[in-house]
């Protein structure tokens, strides 16, 4: 990376945000100015290894050459038409994404939250038109400690009071059951149930991995009960766990899969609902839409993302380097780490509270040139770009070891 243009210091820029930005985030005090691959650089020229990757939005690293090239080429041709017209990039994107995920149809949107909202609408419409649920009585069963976004409807079925308090009244029609509990799920599903909506791995909750057989059990239960299985793969999908989709670890094919984050390659927001033809086929013109959903620039970048995943290279890298990550974290258990959960290049690491909160440990790692993000309590999340090298990964684990030793 070339040196950034230095205009204002990090401290000045952080202070300048205070009076003009809504305080809906509490970022670490680093001001990123440039990035390349797995590294970012602040306005003073200090370099940091990115071990968060934009919550998986940067699965292919910062400014991946193939993705940047696709964006540049499309910027020179056409950026937006809206879905009022066809564009010459959308069909290929939809065809290849459907094939990659083993589904029939694609509903393109922009953000992850939009994909979730779209999945909810499709499931309800399917319940009324296909299943025969009486009007306005459809229910969707979700899991406690979920994170699917922060729109009004989505926080209606969140159990995180920070996300909920002060934002009611809430949208009805959801039932919440414990995650990883098939008996509770079975008891909650009835003739009004349109769908079961879960994360195959709960990211915001701390990378919570369900017991083996849980996802297959959800698939069997939903088939038997005559409702849909919607898998939110917005964080867990597109190579992160060592497979294209996390549900593939149990050879499960949901009725609908929600995608986002990495689908835009870290360049533009791209999300999608992919699913069976008889489910997504319930939508008709005028019932759902998006000005930017499926725009030519998004389709071009999304196609380039799919092309990278079609080779299987990134899934294999996540699986192989995931072993290195797991082994490194195992060595730290009892030495500041009280436990962890990992699949592929994704881990939730529980730090001994005596050493510090997740926020405090993240701040100390920042001083060592490694960027991570805390979640609840003393848990931090590790989700590096899938382009990370073994040497870089070992360096990050070494930095964590140093921080834990110093904090003991």
N, C-alpha and C positions, 0 to 999 in steps of 0.2 A: 504494500500500500504506500502511495506517496503521502507526504505530510499534508494534513488538512490546512485549509486557509484559517489562520488564527485571527479571529475578530474579537470575541469576548471570552472571558475565562469561564470555566465550569461554574464557579461560584456565582458569577454575574448572571449567567444564563438561568441557573436554578432560581435565583432570587427574582429574576424578571418574570418567571412563570407564575409566581405566587399570586399577584393581584389579578391576573387575566385568565388563568386556566381554572376550570371547575376542579374541585379537589376530590375527584373520584378515583385517583390512584395515589399510592405512596411509594414512588420509585426509589431505588438506591441512588445515592448521589454521584452518579456517573453520567456524563453528557456525551453520547456517542456522536461522532462526526463522520466516520468512514468505516467501512467493513469489507472484508474479503475472506471467503471461505469460512473458516471456523473462528476468525479473529475480528475483533472490533477495536476501534481506536477513538479515544476521546479528543476533545478540542485542544488539549495540551500535548497530544501525541503519545499518550500512554496507551499500551496495547493490553487487551484482555482476551482470554480464551472464553468463547461463548458456550456455556454449558446449559443454556436454557433454550436456545434456538426458537425464540418467539413462541413458546408453548407448542412447539412442533410445526409452526408455520414455516420455519426455515430448515426443514428436514434435509435439504440439499445444500445447506450452507448459504452464506451471503453472496449474492451476485454470481450464482453458478453460470458459467459461460454459455451453456446451451440455452438456459432460460433467458438470460440477458439478450442473447442473439435473437431468440424468438420474439421477445418484446420489441427490440429495435426494428426488426423487419416489419412487424405489424404496425408499429407507430408510423412508419413511412407510408402505409397503405390506407388503413382504416381503423378507427378506434371504437366508434359507437354508432349503432343504427337504431337501437331499441328493438324489441321484438315485434314492432309494427311492421317490420320487413324481415326477410331472410338475410343472413350473411353467409359468406362463403367459408367460414371457419367452424361454424357450430356443428354441422353434421359429423365431421370427422372427430371432433372432440367427444360428442355424445357416443358415437359408435365405439371408439377406443376405450372410453371410460367404462361403458357398459361391459365390454369384453373383459377388461382388466378385473372387474369386480364380480364377474359371473352373473350379471343381471341383464334385464331386457331394455329398460328405459331410463332416461335421465331427465330430471327437472333441475335446470341450472339456476342458481341463485348467487348471492355475493358473500355473506358472512355466515359463520357457523350458527349463530342464533336464528338467522333466516331459514337455514336448512331445518333446524329443529321445529320452528313454527310451521314450516311447510309440511313436514312430516306429520305433525299433529293434525293439520287441516285435511291432509289426504286420508289419514286413518279414520277420521270422523266421517268424511264423505263416503269412504268405503263401507263403514259400519252401517250407514243409513241406506245406501243404495244396493249393497251386496249382501251384507249379513242380515239386514232387516231390523236393526235396532230402532225403536220408536224415536221420532224426531226429538232432538235436543236432550237425549238421555245417554249418549255415548260416554263411556268412561275410558280413561287410559291409566294403566298401572305403572308406577315409577318406583325407583329405589331411593331409600333414605341416603343422605349424604351425597346426592347426585350433584353434578354441575353440567348444565346444558346451555347456559347463557344467563342473561340478566334482563330480558324483556319482561313486561308485566305478566304475561301468561306464564313464562318459564319460572319466574320467582314464585309464582303461585304454588308450584309443587316442589320448591326448594325447602330443605330443612335448615338452611343457613340463615339465622336470624339477622345477620348483618345485611344480607341481600334482600330480606323481606321487610324489615321494620320500617314503617313509614310509607309503604308503597301500596297498601290496600285501597279499595277492596280487591280481592283476588278472583281470578278466573276459576270457576268450578269445573268439575268433571275429571278430577285426578284422585287416585288412591295411592298412598305411599306405604310401601312395605320395606322391611329390612333387606339390604343387599345380601346376595349370596345365601338366600333362604328360600328354597323351592317350596317348602310347605306353606310358608306365609304367602308366597306368590299364588299358589294354587287356591288358597282360601279367598284371595282378593279378586280372582277372575270369575266373572259370571256372564250371564247372557247379554249384559250391556257393554261388555268390554270390547273396545275397538282394537286396542293394541297394548302390548307391554313394551315400554321404552326404557332401555338401560344402556349404560356404558359397559362394554366388555371388560374394561379396566377403568376404575374410577380415578381420574387424574387429579382433579383439585382436592379430592379427599386424602391424597397422599400416595397415589399409584397403588390402589388397593386391587389386588389380583384375586378373583374368586377361586373357590375350590375347583379342582379338575372335575369336569362333568356338569358344572353349573350351567354353562352356556348351552350345552347339548340338552340339558334338562329344560331350560327355558324354551328351546326350539320344539321339543317334544310336547311340552305342556300347551304351548300356543297352538300347535297343529291340532291337538286333541280337543282343545276348548273352542276352536274356531275363531281365533283372533290373530292379529298380526304381531310379528316380532320385529321391532324397530331397534337397530343397533346404532348407537351414536359413536361413530368412529372418527369424530372430528379431531381428537388428539391422538387416539391410539392407532389410527389407520395410516395407510400409505407408507409402509415400510418401518415405522417406528419400533415395532415389537419383534422384528425379524420375519414377519410375513406381510403381505400386502395389506391384509386386514387382520385385526386381533382375533376375530371369530374363527379364522382359519386354523388356529391352534387346536380347535376342537372339531374341525371340519364341518362347521355350521354355516348355513346359508340363510340369512334373515330374509324377511319379505321386503323390508326397506332398510337401506344403509344411509346414514347421514355423514357427509364428507365436507371438509373445509380446510382451513389453515394451510397445510402443505400443498393442497391442490392449486393454490395460487403462487407457489414457488417463492414466496417471500417478496413478490413483486406487486401483485394486485390481489384484492380480495376475491376469491372464487370459492363457492360452495356448491353442493349439489345433493339432491336426494336421488339415489339410484334404487331401482326395485323392479318387481314383477310387473309385467304389462297389464295384468288384470287389476292391479292395485293403482299404479300411477295413471292408468287409463281412465279412471273415474273423473279426472279433471277435464273441464271443457273451457273453451275460450271465454275470457272475462271473469272466471271464478278465482284465478290466482295469477299473480304476475310480478314483474320487477323491471324497472326501467333499464337497469344495468345488467340484470341476470342474463348470461349467455352472450354478452357483448363480444365483438370480434377480438379485442385485445385479451380479454379473459379467456376466450376459447383458444387463442393461439398459445398463450402461456400454459393453460391447462393441458393442452395437447402435448406440449413439450415435457411437462411433468409426467404425464402418462407414459410417454416414450422412454423416459429415464427408468420408470418402474417396470416397464415391459421386459427389460433385460434381466431383471432379478438381482442385479448387482447390489442395489442398496438394501434390499431385504437380507441378502447374504451378509453384507457388512454389518448390519445391525445385529444379526444372530451371532456372528463370530466375535465382534468386539464386545457384544453383550456378555460373553463369557469372561473377558478381561475385566469388565466393569464389575460383574458379580464377584469375581475372585478378589479384586481389590477391596471391595466393601466388606467381604467376609473377613479379610485380615484386620479390618478396623473394628469389628464387633468386640465389645469389651474394652476398647481403647478410645472411648468417646462416642462410639456408635452403639446404640442399644438394640437396634434391629433395622432391617431394610426389606424392601420388596422390589424386585427387578424383573423386567422382561425385555429382552433386546436392549436397545440403548435408551432405557427409560427406568428410572429408579426413584423411589421415595425413601429417604434416609432419615431415621429417627435418631436425633442427637440427644445425648444425656442432658437433661434440663439443667444440671448443675454447671454445665459448660456454657450454656446460653440458649436463647430462643433461636428459632429458625432465622429470624430477621438479623439477629446479632451475628450468627455464624455466616450468613450471606454477606454481611458488611465486612467481616474479617477476610473472607475469601476474596472479596473485591480488592482489598488491599494487597492480596497475593497475586492479583492479575487473573482471577477466575470469576466469572459471573454466573450465579445461580439464583434461584428464587425460593423463598420460604413458602410454606403453606401453613397449616394449622399448627400452633404450639411450637415445638422444637423440631419440626420436620422440614427438610429441604428437598427439592426436586432436582434431579439431574436428567437432562434431555438434550444432549449435544447434537449438533448436525450429524447426519449419517455419513458425512464426508470426513469426520474426525479420524486422525491417525492413531495407531496404538500408542505411539510416543506421547502424543498430546493428551490422550486419555490417562495414561500413567502419570503425566505431569499434573493433571487436575486432581487425581486421587492423592498424589503426594502433597499437593497444596492443602487438601482437606485434612490429611494426617497432620500436617504442620499446625494448622489452625486448632485442631482438637488437642494436640499436645500442649500448645501454648495456653489454651483455655482451661486445661485440667487443673 
